[in-house]
């Protein structure tokens, strides 16, 4: 299944239109590997028809965007 980890460095969250900044404490599922996060994002985007972001937490604490996952129409 997915390597869900409450403290993993990868997270999946919903994309927000015209987002200029992200609140520091975003409630989002976190994973221990990028593959698990992207697989989860693909599954959820297909089921919910929404665009999701896969991000990784950098050593300094900020979140870096790795990929955007959108449901195919």
C-alpha positions in Angstrom: 0.0 0.0 0.0 1.2 3.6 0.6 4.0 4.4 3.0 1.9 6.9 5.0 4.1 8.5 7.7 2.9 11.4 9.9 6.4 12.9 9.9 7.6 11.9 6.4 9.3 14.6 4.3 6.8 14.4 1.5 3.2 15.7 1.5 0.2 15.8 -0.8 -2.2 18.7 -0.7 -4.9 20.3 -2.8 -3.9 23.0 -5.1 -5.4 26.5 -4.4 -6.1 28.9 -7.2 -3.8 32.0 -7.2 -2.1 30.9 -4.0 0.6 33.4 -3.0 1.7 31.9 0.2 1.0 28.7 2.1 0.0 28.7 5.8 2.9 27.2 7.8 0.7 24.4 9.3 -1.1 22.8 6.3 -3.1 19.7 7.2 -2.0 17.1 4.6 -1.1 13.4 4.4 2.7 12.9 4.6 4.8 10.0 3.2 8.2 8.6 3.7 8.9 8.4 -0.1 8.2 10.4 -3.2 6.9 7.4 -5.1 4.3 6.8 -2.4 3.3 10.4 -2.3 2.9 10.6 -6.1 1.0 7.3 -6.2 -1.4 8.6 -3.5 -1.8 11.9 -5.3 -2.6 10.2 -8.6 -5.2 7.9 -7.0 -6.9 10.8 -5.2 -6.9 13.1 -8.1 -8.6 10.5 -10.3 -11.2 9.8 -7.7 -12.0 13.4 -6.8 -11.2 15.2 -10.1 -9.0 17.7 -8.4 -5.5 18.9 -8.8 -3.0 18.0 -6.1 0.5 19.1 -5.3 3.4 16.8 -4.1 5.9 18.7 -2.0 9.0 17.9 0.0 10.2 19.5 3.2 13.7 21.0 2.8 16.2 20.8 5.6 15.5 24.5 6.4 11.8 23.7 7.0 10.3 25.2 3.8 8.3 23.1 1.4 9.5 22.6 -2.2 7.0 21.8 -5.0 8.0 18.6 -6.8 5.0 17.9 -9.0 1.5 18.8 -9.8 -0.9 15.9 -10.3 -4.1 16.6 -12.2 -6.9 14.2 -13.1 -7.2 13.3 -16.8 -10.4 14.4 -18.5 
